[in-house]
Amino acid sequence: MRTREERVRLAALLNFGFTLLELVGGLLTNSLALLADALHDLGDSIALFISWLAERKARKPADTRHTYGFYRLSLLSSIFAALVLIAGSLFILSEAIPRLFEPEPVLAEGVLALAVLGVVINGYGYVRLREGMSQNEKVLSWHLLEDALGWVALLVGSAAMTVWKLYIIDPLLTVGFTMLVLVGVVRNLGEVYDILLEGVPPHIDVEKVREVILSVEGVREVHDLHIWSLEGETDLLTAHIVLEEGYEGKREEVRREIKERLRELHIEHVTVEIEGRRCGEECPFRGGDSRGE
């Protein structure tokens, strides 16, 4: 199986190569949809290459200044990719809307041939990136999926233009596809926002985590429970645990059991502080508490 860096690099190379083909094809066919998608793919290619570099940097080991390492560089690159898409989409809309009122002839047969190739290449890149789970790969795979779906629409539209000469389909497809891209980018930016605010990852149920911890023999209650993710893939947890009477001498056994059970919930990095008694309201950053009563 390819590494995360290799998946991003492959997607970048495929996307950039096809972008050049789109630019030539758009000029030859007079298709605004092709030219618009070429500009969009050019932005994707830039973002993909920067993401590839960020993935390489993220593999560097932690140091005394960056004790968590460089995993969140992938978040910065995903933000950059989103901004590139937003800027490109707004430019595309400014070019497409006038053509809704004054459609221009398009060499539909050429668009049809490129659309088939576009579905294959972008679909393959999407499948490769979906093998990963990092936020960066999710954002980039969404871009490629959007591209693949856009090419499917362009395939149908170019077939209609070939048969019925309805050239208004070209700007209609451009506007529709661009709006879909903007919706997807905003959604992914929301996910990045949650990660940067150290929100609970969407695939983790806090109440389920509490139940798992409380189910460990000797645990009386849990409080100051915090769960977050470094980059959308590596999940972390900290919690304060109060033991039942008689379990003071089994702290390490309890801690080990908690970590093993939480690992099954995809929480790899667990820090547990075990207390002989429950701290009061003065505990900082209280994340709620649960009693096993």
C-alpha positions, 0 to 999 in steps of 0.5 A, spaced: 500 500 500 502 506 498 504 511 503 500 518 504 506 522 501 506 517 495 498 518 494 498 525 494 504 526 489 501 521 485 494 525 485 498 531 484 502 529 478 496 526 474 492 532 476 497 537 473 498 533 467 491 533 465 491 540 467 495 542 461 491 537 456 485 541 458 488 548 457 489 546 450 483 542 449 479 548 451 482 553 447 481 548 441 474 547 442 472 554 445 469 551 451 468 555 457 467 549 461 473 546 459 477 552 460 474 554 467 475 546 469 483 547 467 483 553 471 480 550 477 485 544 476 491 548 476 489 551 482 488 543 485 495 542 482 498 547 486 495 545 492 496 538 491 504 539 490 504 544 496 500 538 500 505 533 498 511 538 500 507 538 507 506 531 507 514 530 507 515 535 512 510 532 517 514 526 517 519 529 521 520 527 528 518 531 534 523 536 537 524 540 543 520 546 540 515 542 536 513 536 541 507 534 537 511 534 531 509 537 524 502 533 523 498 539 523 502 542 517 497 538 513 492 542 515 495 548 513 496 545 506 488 544 506 486 551 508 491 553 502 488 548 497 481 551 499 482 558 498 485 557 492 479 553 490 474 559 492 478 564 488 478 560 482 471 558 483 469 566 483 473 567 477 470 562 473 463 564 475 465 571 473 466 568 466 461 563 465 455 568 467 455 572 461 455 566 456 448 564 459 446 570 455 450 570 449 452 562 448 458 561 443 459 555 439 463 549 442 466 543 438 462 538 442 466 532 439 472 534 442 469 536 449 466 529 449 473 525 448 476 529 453 470 528 458 471 521 458 479 521 459 477 526 465 473 521 468 478 516 468 484 520 471 480 524 476 476 518 478 483 514 479 486 519 483 480 520 488 480 512 489 488 513 491 487 518 496 481 515 499 486 510 502 488 515 507 484 518 513 488 525 514 484 531 513 489 533 508 487 527 504 480 528 505 480 535 502 484 533 496 480 527 495 474 531 495 477 536 490 478 530 485 471 527 486 468 534 485 472 534 478 470 526 476 463 528 477 464 534 473 467 530 468 461 526 468 456 532 467 460 535 462 460 528 458 453 528 458 452 535 456 457 535 450 453 529 448 447 533 448 451 539 445 453 534 439 446 532 438 442 538 439 447 544 438 445 547 445 451 551 446 448 554 453 449 547 456 456 549 456 456 555 461 450 552 465 455 546 467 460 551 469 456 555 473 453 548 476 459 545 477 462 551 480 457 552 486 458 544 488 465 546 489 464 552 493 459 548 497 464 542 498 470 547 500 466 550 505 464 544 508 471 541 509 473 548 511 468 547 517 472 540 519 479 544 519 476 549 523 473 544 528 480 540 528 484 547 530 479 548 535 481 541 538 474 539 537 472 532 538 473 528 532 466 526 529 467 519 529 468 519 536 462 518 541 464 522 548 459 518 552 461 512 549 468 513 551 466 515 558 462 508 558 468 504 556 472 508 561 467 507 567 467 499 565 474 498 567 474 495 574 476 499 579 474 506 576 469 510 580 468 516 576 472 520 570 472 528 569 476 533 565 475 528 559 478 532 553 478 528 546 481 532 540 485 530 533 492 533 531 490 532 523 484 528 523 487 522 523 491 521 530 486 522 536 488 524 543 485 523 550 486 526 557 482 524 563 482 524 570 480 518 573 478 517 581 479 509 583 474 505 588 477 504 595 482 498 595 485 500 588 490 504 590 495 499 589 493 497 582 494 504 578 498 501 573 493 495 571 487 500 571 491 505 566 493 500 562 486 497 561 484 504 560 489 505 554 487 498 551 480 499 551 480 506 548 485 504 542 479 500 540 476 506 539 481 509 534 484 513 540 492 512 540 495 517 544 492 516 551 494 520 558 490 518 564 491 522 571 489 517 577 487 521 583 485 518 590 479 523 590 475 527 586 478 534 585 473 540 586 470 545 582 477 549 581 479 544 576 482 547 570 478 546 563 473 542 566 470 537 561 465 534 565 465 528 569 461 522 570 460 517 576 460 510 576 454 510 581 
